Each structure stands twice: as structure tokens, then as C-alpha cells.
Amino acid sequence: MCGWPWVVTDSPLPHRSPPIQWHLSLITPDQISDADGVARHYNELDQFYREVWGEHVHHGYWETGRESPDQAVEKLIDVLLGKLTLPADADVCDVGCGYGATSRYLRNKYQFRVTGVTVSQSQWAYASEQSADAEWPKFLLQNWLQNELESDAYDLIVSIECFSHIVDKQRYFDEIARVLKPGGQAGLAVWLANPQASNWAVRHLLKPICQEGRLPSMAATPECEEMIANAGLQLVSFEDASRRVSKTWSICARRLATKIATRRKYLRTLMDASTQNRIFALTLFRIMYAYWSGAMQYGLFALRKPLPGDFE
């Protein structure tokens, strides 16, 4: 097990700070990353993400606590889909598809026709290669905010841990509303700021996490609810799954510590000043503490695009 988060800050760590008054304001780093910065982050750390996180590159969901990491990452997908009404035959868009593992899982288990979208060249190439001999899923190298998908085209949208990487968060929801068919649904897994996070937590945890993880901003649940409504979407349900997913980070910390101890390339990368995104190895411990202290949350949203006559 690696050291705890004091390795990433020289400020004293309080046990839990008094909450600040909530106001609707996105938490943003001093330097805001754009889609190109997000792509560079994942391209540069491509091999490390796959070796430490695995192909899914998202949290696991522990319902009993006894699930293996592989079971937990698939459990997250199933729990998210369990909040939706699944059609028997569906066109699905996987927004922020990463290496395509979720898209492949949706195709193999549910027989959906899945189109994945990512801004990372490395992720797109890997995902495309894994499905080269199959009709589905298909993968597009596109920015979701400038996607070329047709309107009213998809029964379902699945988006796991993409939202925080989005610069224009309102447009993210606007595009979901545009691309979904009337009556279509979306399941989103989202990194969130606790609306009652302390000033210390914002300054020493949430803002640095945004900076180092190439997150242009981090929203809280009330902000997401407001943007969802502004896009004309209905919020069907919300689950704060923070406690169910936080085990992810202790597992990744152990994996990273093992890699650093046994693989020279990991230590070389961490010591190489030309690796722009090497700081993320330390950010992992910041995120662990952010979950433990309650400053950071993990939300599962189920949304629906209304039918034309729903409000008559």
C-alpha cells in the first residue's frame, strides 16, 4: 500500500473541515483544460491506464464488498442500466467510451448496437482494433460537443465518467437531448463535488484534482440537476454511489505501488520532467482522501427525453 495523501500537499490535513455555504458555482482549476488537453492526458498515459486500471478505466461498484475488481467494474454498468427501462432492440451511444470495454460489454450481454465516442487517438485505435472483426460496436474519434451524430437517433445513451472532462457542461446535456429519440433514456456515472465541501477541501483537493486530472471543472449534484432541466430532460433517479465505488482507489493504489516497485519504466516516467501528466500518479492519493473525507462524490443519474405530448 502506498503512502497517504500527505505526499501531495504540504498543507496540514484536517480530519473534517466545517462546510461552506453552498452556491451554484463550478469548481474550476487555475488552468482549464480543453478537449485537446484531455486527449493528450489519455494518449500520454495510455499504457499505464490499461495496466493499472484495466480496459474499463472506470470505478467498480461493490454491492457486497466481495466482488473482484473485474466483477465490480461490470457491476457498475449493470447497476446503471438497471435504473433504465431497456428496450429489447436498442441503438446505444457510449459517450466517452475510452478503450471500448463498456461498449463491448453492452453488445455482448445485451446485443445492443453500440456506437462509442472518444477524443483520444490511443483509445480510439485500441477500441477499434478490439472490434475490427465485429459489426458492432463502432467507434468514432470525435469531441462529443462537436459530434456529427444525427438527431433523435439513439434509444439509450450511456456515459461513464466523461462529464467531468467536458468544458461546456450545459452543451453536454444539450447534445444528449438532441441525439436521444423522444422517450429515450440516458444513464450517467459522474464525478461530483460535495456541495458542502470545506474551503480547505476545495483548495487542496478538488481544484488540484481538476488541474492534474485534466478536468475543466467539477460540478455538484444541484448544478447537474439545473443543467438537466435546462436541456429539457427529465431526471428519473439519482444515486449517491460514493461508498459503493470508493474501494476502486485503494485497489489502484496497490497496483500502482506494485508497478513502481517492480517495473523500472514506471519510476522512469514519474521522474521524467518531459512527461506532462506524471503528476496524476500522486493525484490518485488526493482522490482517495477526497472520497474518504466526503469532499468528492460519485453520482448515478437516470434521465429521460420527454415525448412530445408529455406536458400537454
PyMOL commands that set and color helices and strands:
alter all, ss='L'
color gray80, all
select helices_A, chain A and resi 5-8+35-44+46-52+69-81+101-110+121-130+144-146+163-165+169-179+199-212+221-230+242-245+247-262+264-271+280-293
alter helices_A, ss='H'
color red, helices_A
select strands_A, chain A and resi 91-95+113-118+138-141+154-160+180-193+234-240+296-304
alter strands_A, ss='S'
color yellow, strands_A
deselect
rebuild
show_as cartoon
